[in-house]
């Protein structure tokens, strides 16, 4: 029996996050897409089994099932959400989905003395739910080990066989004590931690050396964000002057961002080839009259590739294109392991054309933002670049509802600058995952200067998160909200109304489009 964890992916948007939390606890995690023959995975002698959530209803005939070989393996098992429902069915329990759904925060109360909930906290605590089916009766040998106000069976366990199931998601940041619950499971399974993020760094460098040896040149799509900066640090340690960083000002960046990013990068990495390309007019012409957000993303993705292909010809022979793609980009754009639902195309994943002029290098593709920052610290990336707020690749185009025009961009850039300035003034930059403005394609009547105004509405979005897979709206001081609203209405012509978004992810996403 080894120390690694086998995770069966039933299509959850959060499967890789389970692996992330498992790695954070010091255990290597391998993901097996459901439906594959589990024998090769079981031959590696995993120490425990985790069954992920998923978008299907376990009550439908063609829904994913729990493979009998996994049951026969008799491993310590933790079923999460859909995994709990599968365990209930597989071991003889019953499910129902009549007029029920539970999404977002809920108060969970442990029942009995289940080892899984041997926590510092002894009372109810917040958990994150996302399900429609629920367990109606537990299988023989199982006991009910937790409930919520809406759910009589929110957890169950058979401690003699080390079989546990929970309806909530312990892997998400907004479940209190989630990491402690996972660690309790690993402790029950009698596993000892033996994995570190430094293992990933050394392996990534070896992979880059193997791909690019002996004289391959790499063009990095540099955005100025944390992800592409860490990729630059990784690649530069291997490639030196064979790395070419191209930063495209697509006209969709925040106010003065191109100049600020260029100065910060050249200061941090003076020996790396770096070029700023002004391409705002090209992108705006391609986006003319485009309203659909998916079309915006795909157009921006293709135009990025066209621009990079043109710049590659100027540089000379280029063999690879590098990107700062992270796992949240991948899981929301495609279904990499199982039947996960597609949420939206990211410009550097689903927004890319099928046929690229050169192959991709994406060394951070399996990581989350918090892991990337840890990796960046190990690589010596300066804090000024490492702690920049996340910014979407398609930029302000997906923060403008409706057509992307020069006038709309001018309005949004000013409004967004106000938001960022005031967060800085209130010293909340590091406490907030993202804070930004959105421009709605809707007008409302207002009164300005004793006259009638008919302006657009701006939405302020501020969220707290660790990994972007889940997010909660930030509880901001009223003084800050008042300041932001007053400044935007007074300083940004064209806006006469400011709203604050108080939706969580899920069910919403962080960006609006």
Secondary structure as UniProt FT lines:
FT   STRAND          5..9
FT   TURN            13..14
FT   HELIX           15..24
FT   TURN            25..26
FT   STRAND          29..33
FT   TURN            34..35
FT   HELIX           39..42
FT   TURN            43..44
FT   STRAND          48..51
FT   TURN            58..59
FT   TURN            61..62
FT   HELIX           68..72
FT   TURN            73..74
FT   STRAND          77..80
FT   HELIX           82..90
FT   TURN            91..92
FT   STRAND          94..96
FT   TURN            98..99
FT   STRAND          102..110
FT   TURN            112..113
FT   HELIX           115..117
FT   STRAND          125..131
FT   STRAND          134..137
FT   TURN            140..141
FT   STRAND          143..148
FT   TURN            149..150
FT   STRAND          151..158
FT   TURN            159..162
FT   STRAND          163..166
FT   TURN            170..171
FT   TURN            173..174
FT   TURN            176..177
FT   HELIX           178..188
FT   TURN            189..190
FT   HELIX           197..212
FT   TURN            213..215
FT   STRAND          218..222
FT   HELIX           226..239
FT   HELIX           240..242
FT   STRAND          243..249
FT   TURN            255..256
FT   HELIX           257..268
FT   TURN            270..271
FT   STRAND          273..278
FT   HELIX           280..286
FT   TURN            287..289
FT   HELIX           293..315
FT   STRAND          320..322
FT   HELIX           327..333
FT   TURN            347..351
FT   STRAND          359..361
FT   TURN            363..366
FT   HELIX           369..378
FT   TURN            379..380
FT   HELIX           383..386
FT   TURN            393..394
FT   HELIX           395..399
FT   HELIX           406..425
FT   TURN            426..427
FT   TURN            429..431
FT   STRAND          434..448
FT   TURN            449..450
FT   STRAND          451..464
FT   STRAND          471..473
FT   HELIX           478..491
FT   TURN            493..494
FT   STRAND          495..500
FT   TURN            506..507
//
